[in-house]
Amino acid sequence: MQKGTIGVSTENIFPIIKKFLYSDHEIFLRELISNAVDATQKLKTLAAVGDYTGETGDLTIRVQLDTKNKTLTVSDFGIGMTDEEVEKYINQIAFSSAEEFLEQYKKQANAIIGHFGLGFYSAFMVSDKVEVITKSYKEGSKAVHWTCDGSPEYTLEDGERVTRGTDVILHIDSESKEFLEEDKILELLKKYCKFLPVEIAFGKEKEWKDGKEVETGKDRIINNTKPAWTRKPSELKDEDYKSFYHELYPVAEEPLFWIHLNVDYPFNLTGILYFPRIKSNIEIQKNKIQLYCNQVFVTDSVEGIVPDFLTLLHGVIDSPDIPLNVSRSYLQSDSNVKKISAHITKKV
């Protein structure tokens, strides 16, 4: 019998990432925002346990579009990285800092989204160059500037960032020009990030003045950081449930009633399922229930989670225990899925 180690050529890995890492290239924005949220949640955890004693300040994640220079930038004010951490977490593919952090702070940690260590590389699906400018929260840390053009080679040098946190700058390639359109980025942010737990700003709010739309000086915050399903049922009134329903489905009639799901054993599951008003011409709409993982939108195709006879329901299901593949786009068969499906059926 012969044993050995399978080799992976670094020269060939980036073309594979660029083409096949995710089925939808638009996923890159979800992944980068999720990383920014994780960095922010980690800082909150460190502050809560006393391992960070400085001012947290404004933690808003900012998304900036520069059509002239063809760049899209995601900036956070989270924990940042040292040069050693950049070497460890950026230069080693599929090495996730989330796993180490959760192991160390598993009792105190805010919800951490990433586990695979591949999300950052989704940036190369739409970019011909990616820059990371980061500065760690650790005292005495210097800013670091990492640059890569999608080949196995990179540069790492001193950066110019003054504040704690990270900027990820994508130089959008010629085949991905749609991601330089404001409306497209806004659409994706609202699709994937509208319920993330950290405020996300994209541009400024607009108003009509003198017959035309003009920007105000106020940040356009695209997400609701405390959606109804993340709160305790005792904190919510009927109007809160109805308001959230219309946030999900703006043109729908008021629901008949709803069920608030909140399970922490033997699996984690939260959510709200609504029973819509049934019209005479019933149409089975399978894309009404939305699946989230730690408040990140995953899919609205929930076969295997909700039994077919309950597909008329509307609402949200959120569970970090539902097994997902690296793209978080398709559910894998697992015993937890069957348990969750059985629990939902029982509750209904």
Helices and strands as residue ranges (DSSP letters): H 10-20, H 27-48, E 61-66, E 71-76, H 83-89, H 97-104, G 119-125, E 127-135, E 144-148, E 154-158, E 165-172, G 174-180, H 182-192, E 200-209, E 212-221, G 228-230, G 233-235, H 238-248, E 257-263, E 269-275, E 289-293, E 296-299, G 308-310, E 314-318, H 335-347
